């Protein structure tokens, strides 16, 4: 009798533990974060970049509204309880990563309130570190070192050409646990009147193929428009390709003439302290960014800010025709005239 009663009590306790674990998992998801109120958002000053791209903002919103609703995903099975992994960080006072969010890119969601107003997933004092235009010698490694010293992670949007110039650097980015997306093939303005819709699609697809070529694996289906110039046709196209688009909340303006490490830090912190959270836009192509990053990360840590890493639920599937065209452009051999016997020999059996 006592054995049966013990089994009943153990079953009840196990059910409570499993239910609590499930509640914790779902309450920590990005889509459960409490959104900022409309009044709070309205009180924020309009960023200078948004003023320059007001027409773009309206067109982007219209393109998003015109897209057909994404199909509802199939219900997922109950998740297993997360397994705690031992930290390999050598810095006991590191900034680290407060949480990792997984993004379902179905239908092409947009992030960054300068252009996209729907998914307010960050809570107070949370930031996402993003870097554009790499990989580039000296500068990207400097950014990677600063991030590694604080055991934290970023999101890198690579220019396709640069990825083919320095694939070994981009592979370092991925190997160190950062997320890698794309930033077109040649960093052109996709919203230029001189560019046709097909040319814009070619820039996007070839860029993703180049990043895949450099990494040796598929990148995340994450994309940032060069100059934050959103082509409405490409916004709609990303809905069909299931690519998440990224704007920004805090622009570091590290690309401006006369930029210094000190100016970058002050620009970011002034804006961030006003907003309270946000996606930070920087460039690992710029020398001053790598120089500024250690001080910026120290200021974030001192200010009580926490880093959120964004990962994709699935990888981007490149189109074969663009993969093949890239290899042809790069003059990469796809076959060899050597006989198999001159390449492979049995030395033990």
Residue pairs with C-beta under 8 A, 6 or more apart in sequence:
18 81
21 81
22 78
22 79
25 79
25 81
25 82
26 32
28 99
29 101
30 101
30 102
30 103
30 119
30 121
31 119
31 121
33 120
33 121
33 122
33 123
34 123
35 120
36 120
41 113
41 117
44 274
44 275
45 274
47 114
47 251
47 271
49 114
49 228
49 248
49 251
50 57
50 114
50 115
53 114
53 115
53 228
53 229
53 230
56 115
56 191
56 228
56 229
56 230
57 114
57 115
57 230
59 230
59 232
60 110
60 115
60 116
60 230
60 232
60 235
61 117
62 232
63 230
63 232
63 233
63 235
63 236
64 110
64 116
64 118
64 235
66 236
67 107
67 108
67 235
67 236
67 239
68 239
69 107
70 106
70 107
70 108
70 239
71 106
71 107
73 104
73 106
87 151
89 96
89 151
90 151
91 149
91 150
91 151
93 301
94 149
94 150
94 151
94 152
95 150
95 151
95 152
95 297
95 300
95 301
95 306
95 307
96 150
96 151
96 152
96 307
97 151
97 152
97 153
97 307
97 308
97 309
98 126
98 306
98 307
98 308
99 126
99 306
99 308
99 309
100 308
100 309
100 310
100 311
101 121
101 308
101 309
101 310
101 311
102 311
102 312
102 313
103 109
103 222
103 244
103 310
103 311
103 312
103 313
104 313
105 221
105 222
105 242
105 243
105 244
105 312
105 313
105 314
106 242
107 239
107 242
108 235
108 238
108 239
108 240
108 241
108 242
108 243
108 244
108 245
109 116
109 118
109 119
109 244
109 245
110 116
110 118
110 119
110 235
110 244
110 245
110 246
110 247
111 119
111 121
111 244
111 245
111 246
111 247
111 279
111 310
112 246
112 247
112 248
112 249
112 279
113 120
113 247
113 249
113 278
114 228
114 247
114 248
114 249
114 251
115 228
115 230
115 247
116 245
116 247
122 128
122 277
122 278
122 279
122 308
123 277
124 276
124 277
125 276
125 277
125 303
125 304
125 305
125 306
126 277
126 305
126 306
126 307
126 308
127 250
127 272
127 277
127 278
127 279
127 280
127 300
127 305
127 306
127 307
127 308
128 155
128 278
128 279
128 280
128 307
128 308
128 309
128 310
129 147
129 152
129 153
129 154
129 155
129 280
129 282
129 307
130 154
130 155
130 156
130 157
130 224
130 246
130 248
130 279
130 280
130 281
130 282
131 140
131 143
131 154
131 155
131 156
131 157
131 282
131 283
131 284
131 289
132 156
132 157
132 159
132 183
132 224
132 281
132 282
132 283
132 284
132 285
133 157
133 158
133 159
133 162
133 183
133 187
133 283
133 284
133 285
133 286
134 140
134 143
134 156
134 158
134 159
134 162
134 169
134 170
134 173
134 283
134 284
134 285
135 156
135 158
135 162
135 163
135 165
135 166
135 169
135 170
135 173
135 214
135 284
136 162
136 166
136 169
136 284
136 285
137 166
137 169
138 287
138 290
139 284
139 285
139 286
139 287
139 289
139 290
140 166
140 169
140 172
140 173
140 284
140 285
140 290
141 169
141 172
141 290
142 287
142 290
142 291
142 293
143 154
143 282
143 284
143 289
143 290
143 293
144 172
144 173
144 176
144 178
145 290
146 290
146 293
146 294
146 297
147 153
147 154
147 176
147 178
147 293
147 297
148 176
149 294
149 297
150 297
150 301
152 297
152 307
153 177
153 178
153 179
153 307
153 309
154 178
154 179
154 309
155 178
155 179
155 180
155 181
155 222
155 246
155 309
155 310
156 170
156 173
156 178
156 179
156 180
156 181
156 284
157 181
157 182
157 183
157 222
157 223
157 224
157 246
158 170
158 173
158 180
158 181
158 182
158 183
158 207
158 211
158 214
158 219
159 183
159 184
159 185
159 186
159 187
159 207
159 285
160 182
160 183
160 184
160 185
160 186
160 206
160 207
160 208
160 209
160 210
160 211
161 185
161 186
161 187
161 210
162 285
163 170
163 210
163 211
163 213
163 214
163 215
164 210
164 213
164 214
164 326
164 330
166 214
167 213
167 214
167 215
170 180
170 211
170 214
170 215
171 214
171 215
171 216
173 180
174 180
174 215
174 217
179 220
179 222
179 309
179 310
179 311
179 312
180 211
180 215
180 219
180 220
181 211
181 219
181 220
181 221
181 222
181 223
181 224
181 246
182 204
182 207
182 208
182 210
182 211
182 219
182 222
182 223
182 316
183 207
183 223
183 224
183 226
184 190
184 203
184 204
184 207
184 225
184 226
185 202
185 203
185 204
185 206
185 207
185 210
186 203
186 207
187 226
188 195
188 203
188 226
189 195
189 226
189 227
189 229
190 200
190 203
190 204
190 225
190 226
190 229
190 230
190 231
190 234
191 225
191 229
191 230
191 231
192 229
195 203
195 231
197 231
197 233
197 234
200 231
200 233
200 234
201 234
201 237
202 322
204 223
204 234
204 237
205 318
205 319
205 322
206 322
206 325
206 326
208 219
208 316
208 318
208 322
209 318
209 319
209 322
209 323
209 325
209 326
210 326
211 219
212 218
212 219
212 316
212 318
212 323
213 323
213 326
213 327
213 330
217 315
218 315
218 316
218 317
218 318
219 315
219 316
220 311
220 312
220 315
220 316
221 241
221 242
221 243
221 244
221 312
221 314
221 315
221 316
222 243
222 244
222 246
222 310
222 312
223 238
223 243
223 244
223 245
223 246
224 245
224 246
224 247
225 231
225 234
225 245
225 247
228 247
228 248
230 245
230 247
235 245
238 244
238 245
242 314
243 316
244 312
246 279
247 279
248 278
248 279
248 280
248 281
249 275
249 277
249 278
249 279
249 280
250 268
250 271
250 272
250 275
250 278
250 279
250 280
250 281
251 267
251 271
251 281
252 264
252 267
252 268
252 280
252 281
252 282
252 283
252 289
253 259
253 263
253 264
253 267
254 264
254 282
254 283
254 286
254 288
254 289
254 292
255 283
255 286
259 286
259 288
260 288
260 292
261 288
261 291
261 292
261 295
262 292
262 295
264 282
264 288
264 289
264 292
264 296
265 292
265 295
265 296
265 299
268 280
268 296
269 296
269 299
269 303
271 278
272 278
272 280
272 300
272 303
272 305
273 303
282 289
282 293
283 289
284 290
300 307
327 334
336 343
